[in-house]
Amino acid sequence: MHLFPVAAVIVGAVALLFAIIPLLSFIAWLPAVAAIVLGIIGLVQKNRRRGLAWTGLGLGLGAWITAIAVSVASVAGLAGAVSDAAESAAPTAIASEPAAEPAVEEAPEQAPAEEAAPDVPADYRSALNQAETYSSMLHLSKAGIYDQLVSEYGGKFTPEEAQYAVDNLG
């Protein structure tokens, strides 16, 4: 009958060890709860090992709280890493979509632009076509379209080409 306090200390120590290791913290609550229960049983019994029972109970509670904290921190860190990866991939995805679209739509739209204004350079017409695509697909403001056109992730147009496109956008 004197084994419960000793078992509470041993199981509590193992639970605390599991709790501080991020991969094991998700299961550390099991031995932590066992140490708490063993510590309570050790306190209820009439024996001389109450100090060990209190120690096992304290280790179990500490392991349980540590396991929760480490698990939450691990999940938050993982969520932050996923969020950072999504943010770093987002500009690439936005930049790659419009770059693919004008190639498909450029042929029909470019012919009327050439006929209407033959003295406009090709880069300016290309900026205007891309601005029209941004306007119709992304529903950006003129300032947003300008920023996207001059962005290194967007069209990489010169400020003059982007301003021409924004000024002549329908």
GIQUIUR-V705630 format. One record per residue. N is the residue number from 0. RES is the residue in one small letter. OMEGA is omega as a letter, one per 30 degrees, with the letter a starting at -180 (* if undefined). NEAR is the number of other ideal C-beta (glycine too) atoms within 8 Angstrom. Layout:
n=N res=RES omega=OMEGA near=NEAR
n=N res=RES omega=OMEGA near=NEAR
//
This chain:
n=0 res=m omega=l near=5
n=1 res=h omega=a near=9
n=2 res=l omega=a near=6
n=3 res=f omega=l near=13
n=4 res=p omega=l near=18
n=5 res=v omega=l near=11
n=6 res=a omega=l near=10
n=7 res=a omega=l near=20
n=8 res=v omega=a near=13
n=9 res=i omega=a near=9
n=10 res=v omega=l near=14
n=11 res=g omega=l near=20
n=12 res=a omega=l near=9
n=13 res=v omega=l near=9
n=14 res=a omega=l near=20
n=15 res=l omega=l near=14
n=16 res=l omega=l near=8
n=17 res=f omega=a near=14
n=18 res=a omega=a near=16
n=19 res=i omega=l near=8
n=20 res=i omega=a near=10
n=21 res=p omega=a near=8
n=22 res=l omega=a near=5
n=23 res=l omega=a near=9
n=24 res=s omega=a near=15
n=25 res=f omega=l near=8
n=26 res=i omega=a near=7
n=27 res=a omega=a near=18
n=28 res=w omega=l near=11
n=29 res=l omega=l near=8
n=30 res=p omega=l near=14
n=31 res=a omega=l near=17
n=32 res=v omega=l near=10
n=33 res=a omega=l near=11
n=34 res=a omega=l near=18
n=35 res=i omega=a near=12
n=36 res=v omega=l near=9
n=37 res=l omega=l near=15
n=38 res=g omega=l near=20
n=39 res=i omega=l near=10
n=40 res=i omega=l near=11
n=41 res=g omega=l near=17
n=42 res=l omega=a near=10
n=43 res=v omega=a near=5
n=44 res=q omega=l near=10
n=45 res=k omega=l near=2
n=46 res=n omega=a near=9
n=47 res=r omega=a near=4
n=48 res=r omega=l near=10
n=49 res=r omega=l near=10
n=50 res=g omega=l near=7
n=51 res=l omega=l near=12
n=52 res=a omega=l near=17
n=53 res=w omega=l near=10
n=54 res=t omega=l near=13
n=55 res=g omega=l near=20
n=56 res=l omega=l near=16
n=57 res=g omega=l near=10
n=58 res=l omega=l near=16
n=59 res=g omega=l near=21
n=60 res=l omega=l near=10
n=61 res=g omega=l near=11
n=62 res=a omega=a near=18
n=63 res=w omega=l near=15
n=64 res=i omega=l near=8
n=65 res=t omega=l near=13
n=66 res=a omega=l near=16
n=67 res=i omega=a near=9
n=68 res=a omega=a near=8
n=69 res=v omega=l near=14
n=70 res=s omega=l near=11
n=71 res=v omega=l near=8
n=72 res=a omega=l near=9
n=73 res=s omega=l near=11
n=74 res=v omega=l near=8
n=75 res=a omega=l near=8
n=76 res=g omega=l near=8
n=77 res=l omega=l near=8
n=78 res=a omega=l near=8
n=79 res=g omega=l near=8
n=80 res=a omega=l near=8
n=81 res=v omega=l near=8
n=82 res=s omega=l near=8
n=83 res=d omega=l near=8
n=84 res=a omega=l near=8
n=85 res=a omega=l near=8
n=86 res=e omega=l near=7
n=87 res=s omega=l near=8
n=88 res=a omega=a near=8
n=89 res=a omega=l near=8
n=90 res=p omega=l near=9
n=91 res=t omega=a near=9
n=92 res=a omega=l near=8
n=93 res=i omega=a near=12
n=94 res=a omega=a near=11
n=95 res=s omega=l near=8
n=96 res=e omega=a near=9
n=97 res=p omega=l near=16
n=98 res=a omega=l near=8
n=99 res=a omega=a near=8
n=100 res=e omega=a near=10
n=101 res=p omega=l near=12
n=102 res=a omega=l near=7
n=103 res=v omega=a near=6
n=104 res=e omega=a near=10
n=105 res=e omega=a near=10
n=106 res=a omega=l near=6
n=107 res=p omega=a near=6
n=108 res=e omega=a near=10
n=109 res=q omega=a near=10
n=110 res=a omega=l near=8
n=111 res=p omega=l near=7
n=112 res=a omega=l near=12
n=113 res=e omega=a near=9
n=114 res=e omega=a near=6
n=115 res=a omega=a near=5
n=116 res=a omega=a near=7
n=117 res=p omega=a near=5
n=118 res=d omega=l near=3
n=119 res=v omega=a near=8
n=120 res=p omega=a near=5
n=121 res=a omega=l near=5
n=122 res=d omega=l near=9
n=123 res=y omega=l near=11
n=124 res=r omega=l near=13
n=125 res=s omega=l near=13
n=126 res=a omega=l near=15
n=127 res=l omega=l near=13
n=128 res=n omega=a near=14
n=129 res=q omega=l near=15
n=130 res=a omega=l near=14
n=131 res=e omega=l near=11
n=132 res=t omega=l near=12
n=133 res=y omega=a near=14
n=134 res=s omega=a near=11
n=135 res=s omega=a near=6
n=136 res=m omega=a near=9
n=137 res=l omega=l near=9
n=138 res=h omega=a near=5
n=139 res=l omega=l near=9
n=140 res=s omega=l near=5
n=141 res=k omega=l near=8
n=142 res=a omega=l near=6
n=143 res=g omega=l near=10
n=144 res=i omega=l near=16
n=145 res=y omega=a near=12
n=146 res=d omega=a near=9
n=147 res=q omega=a near=14
n=148 res=l omega=a near=17
n=149 res=v omega=a near=12
n=150 res=s omega=l near=11
n=151 res=e omega=l near=4
n=152 res=y omega=a near=7
n=153 res=g omega=a near=13
n=154 res=g omega=a near=12
n=155 res=k omega=l near=6
n=156 res=f omega=l near=13
n=157 res=t omega=l near=7
n=158 res=p omega=l near=7
n=159 res=e omega=l near=6
n=160 res=e omega=a near=13
n=161 res=a omega=a near=16
n=162 res=q omega=l near=9
n=163 res=y omega=a near=12
n=164 res=a omega=a near=17
n=165 res=v omega=a near=12
n=166 res=d omega=a near=6
n=167 res=n omega=a near=7
n=168 res=l omega=a near=11
n=169 res=g omega=* near=3
//
